[in-house]
């Protein structure tokens, strides 16, 4: 697995915070789905933490469900915190902090619900962040999250790997690898959650062509999910071959598909 440059991730989401909601359509559907899950699984919550709060869409939904709760959002990217604050100006009881999922600035047992969407796939290891979620949960609290799983963008990754392997190029595959549902479940157990549930489903969106898909990923700050930036003529040829393979193997009258596997998890403390 290619190591994740956390500073690059932080900078990308900081830059794209203002445009994020215009392009993050799958992420918005995941927010709706997770809120539905919370309504089914969670009773009354008085202290809620959203890890990787982004532009505040999930926070707004949580505030509607639990208007009396203390609601806190934490995000690594300052631009996201600023955008969320602007989007939540009419909610004085929602608090935002610029902080890291792997080092949450809270005491033990502060929250009865910790929640997160589309965040944890940008970590190299899940256990550290999951342990932090466990630590800040009160006894009887619940950890609910959604992250992108291993089948995410499989069309892009497969096409890129075929392009690397053609003509004996054999270059390094620098595309991002996502966690499997089994890895997510194992990380929950290793972090202290003895009672847990993990399942997955796929979302598909269509783009006119591969360059538009790559631009879309960049616009939501997710450029790390795509192959690294092209450097030199040889790598440019790899990218052109990748695009041709993608169109040939996956294209249709609707355009080219981009699959997102969404892994939903719950852990009880």
C-alpha positions, 0 to 999 in steps of 0.5 A: 500500500502506498503511504499516505502523505497526511500533509498533502491530504490536509492541504488538498481538502483545505484548498477545495473546501469552498467547492466541495459540496458542489462535487461531492455527490456520493459523499452527500448520499453517504451522509443521508444514509448514515443519518438514517442508520443513526435514527434506527440505532441510536437513542437520545444523545447529549454529547456528539462528536463528528470526526472529519466534519468537512463542510458541516453537512452531517453536523447540520443533520445531527443538529436536526435530529438532536437539537438539544445536544452538545454537537462538536465537529473536528477536521484536520483541514482548517479550510473545511472548519471555516466553511462548516462555520459559515454553513452553520452560522445559525447554530450557535450550539455547534462547535468546530475544532481544527484537529486530527482524528488520530489525536483528538483533543478531548478527555476520556468518556466525553461523548455518547456518540462519535460519528464520521463519514468519508474520512478514515480512508485517508489514514494509513492505519485505522487502529489509532483513530478508532482507539481515539474514538473509543477513548472519548466515548462514554461507557454505553456510547456508540461509534458510527462511521462510513468510509470508502472501501477496497472496491472504490474506484476499482475501474480506475485502479485496474485500468492504471495497473494494466497500463503500467504492465503493458509493454513491460513498463513495470512502473510503481503503482502509486494509486491509493488502496482502500481498506477492506470491510474485513480490515475495518472490522479487525481494526474495530476489534483491536481498538476495544470494540468487542461488540461491532457490526460492519457492512458494505454497499456500492454507489456508482456515478457516471462521468463523461470521460476519464479526465472529467473523473480525475478533475472531479476527484481533485475538486473534492480534495481526493486527488490522492485516490488517483494515480500520482501526477504525471512526470515525464513522457513515459508516465504521460504515455501510461496515463493515456493508455490508462484512459484508453483502457478505461473507456474500452473496458468500462465505457457505455452510452452513459459515460464511464462509471466510477464505483465507490464501495461504502463500508458502514460500521458501528461499535458499541462501548 
